[in-house]
Amino acid sequence: MDEVVIINGWTTSPDCVAWSYDNVIAVGVRDGLALLAPRSEGKSDNDSFWKVANLDASDFSQQEVPLRYPLPWKYFSLGQELSERHVVSIQWSPPGLGLFGRCMLAIMSANETVALYECDGKLDAKEHWHRRMVVNRFDENGNGQIVDESGKKLEAAQEKPQRSQRIKTFCWIPPPETHLGRPSLESRQTRKTFMLATCDDNADISVHVVQQPRDLLRPTQTSWQTSIVEQFSIIPDDIVPNQVLTCLPSTFTPPSAGNIDRLTWSPWISDGTNTLTSTLAYTYDSILHVIAVNAEFQDGKWKVVYHSAPERVDSSLIRSPLRWLPTPERVAQNTLIYFSSEGLNRLDVDCGPPPAIQKNLLCAQDMEWGNLTSLTFVKRKIEHTEICAALQLAELERGVSMYNLGSELEFPAAAPSWVKSMLKARRAQGKTFGHASNICSHIHGLATSPLGDFSAPCISFHPKEGLEYVIPASQEAFITITRETAHAEDKLFFTDNTLLQKHAIAAEVILPTLASLKDRESPLDPDIIEAQVFACLGYQEAHNEAVATRFSAGSDLPALAMLFRQRLLYQTDSMKLRVKRLVDIALKKLELPAAPELAVLNRLVSLTMELKEALPDAGAAGGRITKLHHIILRRLVAREQQVNGTASNNGPDEEEQNVESCE
């Protein structure tokens, strides 16, 4: 996976490099995206491991981005017209929202809209990426009335200014089902609620619930939908005077709300009851504020029931993105890491009771005139977290800093591994264009893999000075995917549960590492590899309880079917068997079968026939399901007999009649 990939262009703003749990690196480039995914086709010696798919994300229609109040031509409105649509920010959703349990990509453009993209096929093919919907805070019907996504009339269009219907910043909200008080494996088996928080320039937060059309509990839904379930203002009471506004004439009318440029939502924490607590952190005019949010499970869904007043926790200006430190399970505390004008800070939020906030300055550093383009966590060793900070448009030698994060902050750590690769690429770039050593590098962004063992910075090279100081016409950027962990480590994967964050690691992430093991001079024990893969997936909490379980007569059939599927797939024996097959395929010891094995299908149908015992006694669905599974089992047995050279006693007409009688 270690490789230098060249893309056409560099990021137009910070926070435009992100790495998903599906092992896809997204880079926002001008008005589009560069998606780096493992090559799905066969890789030869001359082919790159990563394949770049250039996705156009700037094609909006007037139905998607309505222009209700066009400005006169003599005015230029940045971000309010379709001509201004370069990528501003990108974020991957938690796994499970997209098709095949994948992540969806949320893209915020300069026209202040958020679009959701999904892949329905190969991750490295741009024709398989589609925009599913555009999230606007409000929509307008044909009568000129402003309505929300549910169709409820909110306010007349003439009474609301245009600027209040645009999104200034956004973030994904962790699913409440994956709260820190719940075991990881149990969280993955649960149907999740995917929510998106958006903020307009009136400083109003809107919580959107994103509903996919593949919901088993709502089979009639045919399109992607969002519904606003909560709205509240985040304007603080004690506003710090804006230094820029003090320099303007007294006749200038300041805006009704300050600028919200950073927004992040912490994982949920359970207090042992039906209530979950989370923390919303944001910057109001570059000053950090936090809000405590409570959610409860009501009427079969999670609802936000309470939010506290905004609280200012730092009076210094924020100079970096806000990042929540991965938290161990069953710990009622969230930790926020950020850089301010004073240096590196750590904010511990204890969700109580009673709640408490503690701020610590970890490393004093003058950041008055600096701004960080990225802030990521790197795991070079198990249970040892390091912070990698990169200054925006800074030189490579002095623009990257590493810090050891432990009980006490030690001296800055060694430089990341990708710095050596970038220096080598810079020398090659200077030699190619004849610049010799008269060349500098600019850092545009940085992302790390889900396990924290790989880094992917986005860097461009430019001449330092002289007549040749021009922006290269090609505008190339270099994405360096580099392994941060030492190859001599005994652990192949980092099994720290704080990195898993209640999400299942996709097979695309594990297979490349497994495939590299077959080239090692000293092969490892397959049993050790299987045990480490089993631990990496967080399967230690699996059990072998009986599949069939009796429920009350009022149990819901879709919920029972989902529970039965979870118990069937997440048993220890079945998961160990799947891990063994995965390792054998990666090590080229087992070829992928052309079709499912009949023995596996027979076993699966035989187990599902026990579903009748889990259904209510008086339910008629149990008999129909059992009869249908008997028919499927007979057809599988007949197919197996044909393969072995024997004939089946039942004819196709009789089987078709039996299937029709079950409908």
N, C-alpha and C positions, 0 to 999 in steps of 0.2 A: 504493500500500500504506500510505501514511501516514494514520493514522486513530486516533480515540479510540473504543474499544469499551467499553460498559458491561456488566458481568456482575452477577449476583445473588449478592452475598456476596464476602468476601475470604478469603485463605488462613488456615488454622488453625495453621500452623507454617511455619518457614522451609524453604527448599529445595522449594517446591511450585509453581514456575513453570519450565517446560522447553519448549524449541523443538526440534523434530525435523528430520531431513533431508528429510522430506516436506512441510515448511512448515506444520506444525500446532503451535500453541501450546497446551499443556496447563496448566491452572491448577487446583490442588486447592482446592476450596471446601467446607468442612465435611465432610459424608459423601459428596461426589460430586466431579465434575469439570466444568469448563467448557472445552470444546475449541473453539479458534478456528482455522478453516480457510478458505482462499479459497473463495468462493462458486462451487459447481460449475455452477449454473444461469446463465442469461444475466443479466448485470448491467446495470441501467438507471441513469439519472442519479441516481435517488433511493435506490438500493440501496447497501448497504454492501459494500465489497470483502470484508470478513471476515464469516463467518457463525458464530454461536455454537451449539454443540450441547451441551446439558446431559446429562451421563451419570451415572446412579446407580451408585455403586461400593460400596454398603454392604450389599447384600443377600447375606448368607452363610447357608448351611444348616449344620445340625449335622454333616452328612457332610463338608463342606468345612472347618469349624472345629470339631472335636470338643471337647466340654467333659468331659474325663475325671474331673476333680476339682472339681466345683462347690463354691464357698465358701459358708459360711452367709450368710444374708441380713443379719446384723448387721455384716458386713464389706463394704467397698467395694473392689473390685479394679480399679484403672485398667488398661485394656488387656488384661484377661484374659477379659472377657465380651463377648457379642455386642452388648450395648448400647453399648460403646465402640468405634466403628469409623470415626471421622473420619480423613481422609487425613493422613498424616504426611509422606510423601516420595513423589516421582514421578521416574522416570528413563526415558528412551527407550533402546531397544536399538540396537545398530549396524544399519544398513540391511541388508536381506536376510532377516531372520528371519520377517517377516510375509508375507502374500499380496502378490503383484505386486512383490516385493522391497522392501516397505515396512518401517518400524520398528514394533516392538511396544512397548506402554507397560506398564511395571511400576509398580504402585501398592502402597505399603505403608500399611496401616491401623493404627489404634491398638490393634486386637486382635492385633497382632504377626503378621500374615500378609502375604504378597506375592502379588498377583494379576496375571496377564498378560492384557492386552487387545489385540485385533487388529481391524482394519477390513477387511471383505471387499467394500466397495463405495465409495460416496461418502464422502469424509473429513469433510464437513460435515453428515452425516445420522447422528443418534444410533442409528437402528435398524440401521445397518450396523456398529456397534461391538459386539463380543462378548467376554465373558470366556472365555478358552480353558482356563485352569487356575489353580489356587491352589497356590503353592509353599509347602509345609510341610517343615520339616526332617525330621520323622518322620510316619508315618501309622500308623493302628491298624486291624488287621483284626478280624474278628468274634470271635476267640478272646481278645481283650484283649492281644495281643502287639504290641510295637512293632517295626515293620519299616521299612526304607528303601524308596525308590521301586522298587528292583529286586526287592523281595519277600523279601530276606534278613532273618532274625530277628536283632535286635540285643540286646534286653534286655527283661525282663519289665516290665510297666507299673507294678507296685508298687515297683520298685527305682529308678525314675527320677522325680524330682519334676516337677511340671507345668511349672515355669518354664523348664526346659531344652529344651522343645519349641516355643518361640516364637522368632520372628526379631526381633532388635533393630535391625539395620541391614543394608543390602545395597548392592551396586553391580554393574554390568555389567563383565565382563572383555573387553577388546579381543580379537577373534579372533586366534589365533596366526598365521594365514595372512597377516595384514596387518602383519607386523613391519616395522620401520623400514629393514631392509636389503633390502627387496624393492621393485621399482618399483610405482608406484601402479596402473598399468593391469593389470599382471600380478596384483596382489593382488585386484582386482575380478573377474577372470575365475575365480578359484579358489573352489571350494566351501569355505565357511567353517564353523568350529566356534564355536557361540554358547554362552557360559558365563556363569553368574550366581553371584556370591559372596554368601553370607549368613552372618551372625554371630548366635549366640544369646547369652543372658545368662550362659552359662558361659564366654564368650570363646573359643568354638570356631568356626573358619571351615569352612564346607562349600562346596565347588566343585560346582555343578550344571551338567550339560550339558543344554541345552534342545534337544529334537529335535522338529521339526515333522512332521506326517503327510504332507507333500508331498515327502518325500525320494525322489529318483529311485533311489537306491541301496538303499532299503528300501521298496518299494512296498506291502508287506503291512501297514505301520504305519498305523493308522486314527485315532489320537488323539494329542494332545500328550502328551509324556512328558519327565520329567527323571530323571537318574541322578546320584548323588553319586560323583564320581571321586576326590575327595581331601578329607581332613579333617585339621586340625591346630589346635593351641592357639596363641593369640597373647598369652598372659599373660606380661608381661616379667619378667625376673629382678630388676631393680632398680626396684621400684615406689616411686613418690614418695608419701609419706604424704598421705592425704586429709584436708584441713583440716576438712571437715564431720564426719568420723568422730571426730576428736579432741575435738569438743565434746559428743559423746554420752556417756551414762553407761557405766561400765565393764562393766555387765551386758549391754550391747547386743552382739549377735552380728553382726559385719559379713558381708556377702555373700561368697560364695566367689570372685567375680571382680568386677572393676571395670566401669564403664559404658563401652561402646563406642558412641559416638554418631556418629562420622564414619568412613567407609570409602571408599577409592578405589584403583583399580588402574591402573598406568601402562601405556602401549603396550609391546609386546614389542620387544626388540632382539636381533639375531642377531650371534653372534661369528664368523661365517664357517663354522661347523660345523652339526651337526644340533641344536644346543642353543640355546634362546631364553632370555633373561633379562628379568624384569620386576620391578617394585617395588610392594609392597603398603604403602600408607600408611594409618594409622588413628590415632585418639585414644583413649587408655586413661585414663579419668578426666581428660579434656581435656588430656592430655600427648601430644605427637606421637611416634609410633614408626614404624619402617619395617622391612620384611622383604623380603629378596631371594628371588625364586621362579624356578626353572628348569623348563623344559618341553622334552620331546623327542618326536620323531615316531616312534612305535612301533606296529607291527601296524596300520598304516593310519590311525592317529589320534594326536592330540596328547595327551600325558599329563604331568601335573605330577610331576616326579621328585625335586625337592629344594626345600627352603625353609630359610632361615637362621633363627637365633635373633632374637627381637625386639631392636631397637636403638633406644634413646632418643636423639633428635637435638635436642630442644628441651625445656627445663625450664619454660618459661613456658606459661601457659594459652592454648589455641587459641580464637580468638574469631570464626572465619569458616569457611565451607566450604573444602575442600581442592580445588584445581584444578591439573591438569597443563597446563603451557604447551604449545601445539602445537609440535612439534619438526620441524625440517627432515629430509628423507630422508637415510638413510645416515649418521646422526649417533648415535653410541653414548652418548647422554646423555638423561636425562629431567629436566625441571625442574618443581618443585612450587612454587606460589605460595599463600601463606596469610597471614592476620593473626593475630598473637598479642597478648598483653597488652603487649608492647613496641612493636609496630608491624607494618609490612609486611615479610615475609620471603621470601627465595628460597632454595630447597633444590635444588642440582644433584646428581644421582645419576649418576655415571659407572659404567657397567656393565662397565668394564674390558676385559681383565684388567690389573691387579687392580681390583676395584670400589672406588670412593671416593665419599664424601659430603662436600659442602661447603655450609655454611649461611652466608648473608649477610643482614644486616639492611639492607634497602633504604631504609626511611624510618622513623625513630623517631616513635612516636605513642602517646600514653597511651590504651590500650584496656582498662584494668583493669575498668571498669564498663560497657563497651560490647559489643555483639554484632552481627555483620554478618549480615544475612539473605541476602545474595547476593554473589557475586564472579565477574565475567565478564570476557571479553576482547573488545575492540572494535578493528576494523581501519578507521581513517579514511583511511589511506594504505597503499599497498602496502609490505610489509616493515616496517611500523611498527605495533607492538602497544601498546595502552593498556589499563589495568586500571580497571574501574569497580566501586567498592565502595559498598554501600548499607547504612547502619545500620538495624537492625530498629526499627520504630515510631518513627523519628526524623522531625524536620521536614525538609521538602523542601530548604530553603535550606542547611542545615548537615549533612544526612544523606547526601549524595552526594559522592563524591570520585573524581577521575580522576587516574591516574598514568601517565606515560610510561615504558614499559619498554624500555630499550635497553642498551647496554654500561654506561652509568652512568645512574642514575635522576635525571631532571631535576626541576624544580619541578612541582607538581601541574598537570595539563593543564586546559584549559578544560572547563566543565561540559558534559555530554552534551546532544544536541539535544533530547531529550524533556523536559528541564526547562522549556523555554519553553512547550511544549504543555500541560504539567501546570499551570503557573502560570495560563495562560489558562483552563483548565478549572476551576481553583479559584476564580477570580474569577467565572466564570459560575455556579458552584455557590453561592457566597455571595450573589450577586444573586438567585438563584432562591428561596432559603429565607430571605432577609432577614437574613443574618448579616453582610453588608458585609465588612469586613476581619477580623472575629472568627471566623476559620476556619483550621484547621491541616490538614496532610496527613501521612499515615502511609505509609511504604513497606513493602510486604509481600513483595516479591520482584522479581526481574529476570532476564530471559533475553535472549539474543542469537541472531540467525539463524545458520545453519551457516557462512555466509561472513563473519560478523562485521560486516555493513554495516547491520543493522537491530537496534534494541533494543525490548524490550517490558516495561516495568515495570508492576507491579500496585500501585496507590495508592488509598487511600480518604481522604475528607475528613470532618472533624469540627469542631464548634464548639470554640473554645479555652477559654472560661470563661463563667460566668454561669448564670442559671436555665435557659437554653436548651441547656446542655451535656447532651445525651442522645445515645445511640447512635441514629442514624436507623433507623426501622423497616424501611426497604427494604434496608439494609445493602448498598449498591451499592459496587462497586469499579470503577476505571477502568484499562483496559489501553491504553496508548498505544504504538502501533507507529509508530516514527519512524526515518527514514533517517539514519544517522550519517555517511555519506560526503557529500562536497560534490558537487553536481550538475555543477560545472564540471570534474570529474575527466575526463581523457581516457579512462581505463579504465572500461568499463561494469561489469566484474566484477573481483573480486579473485582473481587467478590464482596467489596464493601457495599452493604445495602444502602448506604447514604447516596451512592451514585445511581442506583437503580430507580429511586424515586417512584416506587409503586408502578413502574411501567415495565412491560415485557420487552426484552431486547429482541429485535427482529433477527431472522436468520441471515439477512444480508450483512449484518454486523459481525456475526460470529464466523461465518463460512470463510471469509478471506484469511482470518487469523488461523483457522484450522487448516486451510489448504497450504499455508506456508510451513506447516510442521513436517510435511512429507519430504521437504528438501533439507532437513537438518541432518547433519552427519551422524549424530548419535540419536536415534529415534527414542522417543519417550514411551513409557508404558501406557497403552490405550486405557487401562483402568483409571490411571491418574488423570488423563485428559477428560474422560467421561465424568469423573467426580468434579473436576473444576468447571466444566460446562454446566453440570447440574447445579453447582453453587452459584455460577454466574447468572443463571436464569432465575435464581431465587426460589428454587423448588424444595428447599430444606423443610418447609412446613407442610409438605404433602402428606397424605394419609391414605390408608387402604380400607376405609369404611365401606359398608355395603352400598351398592348402587341404588337398590330399590328401597324407598322409604315411604311410609304411610303418612298421608296428610289429611287434614280435615276436609269435610265435604264442601266447604266454601273456597277451596284453593283455586287459584286462577290457572287455567290450562297452559297458556304461554309461559307463565312464571315457572310452572312445574317442569315444562319441557326444557327451559333454560337451566334450571337447577340440575336436572338429570344429566344434561350435556356436560355441565361443569364437573359433576362428580365422576362422569365417565372419562373425561379427558385429563383431569388433574389428580388421578390416583398415582401413587408412587410407582407402582410397577409399570403402568403404561407410560409414564413420563421417562422413566429410566430406559425403557425400550426405545422411545423416540430419540433420546439423547444418544444412545448407542448407534442407532441407524444414522444419525446426523454425523457423528464422528467417522463412521465407516465410509460414508459417501465422500466426506472431505478428504480422507486419507487414501482415496481411490481403492479401498478394499471392497466396496460394494457399489454396483451400478444402479442407477435409478430404474425401477421397473417400468416397462411400457404401459402397464395397466395395473390397477389395484389387484392384489392377490386375493383369490377366492377364499382362502382360509381366513384372511383378515375380515373380509366382508361377512362371512358366515358368523364369525365370533361377534362382530358388531351387531348384527341383526339379532343374534341369540340374546345378547345383553339387553337390547332395546325392547325385546319382548317382555321383559320384567317390568316395563313401565306401567302395566296395568295395575300392579300392586301399589304404585305410588299415586294412582288416581283415586278420586272419591268412589266409594262402593256403589253409589246410585248413579254414577255417570255413565251415559251410553257411549261416550267417546272412547272409554277404555276398551270395550269390546271391538269397536271398529278398528282402532289402532292395532290391537293384538291380531285381529284377523288379517289385516293388511300385511303385517310383518310375517305372519305365517306364509302368506302367498309369496312374499319376496324371498323368504328363506327357501321355499320349494324351488323357485326359479334359479336360485344360486346353486342349490344341490343338483338340479338338472343340468346346469351349465358345467358344473364340475364333472358330472358323469359323462357328458359329451367329450370333455377334454381327455378323460381317462378311457374313452372308447366304448362306454355303455350308453344306453338310451334312457330317456325319461318316460315315465308312465303317463304323466299328465300332458295333454295337448295344449296348444296355445289358445284355442277357443275357450276351453274350460277356465284357464287362468284369466283371460280377459273378462269373462263373466264374473269371476270372483272379485276382480278389481272393481268392476262397475257396481257390484252389490255393496261394496264398502263405501262408496261415495255418498 
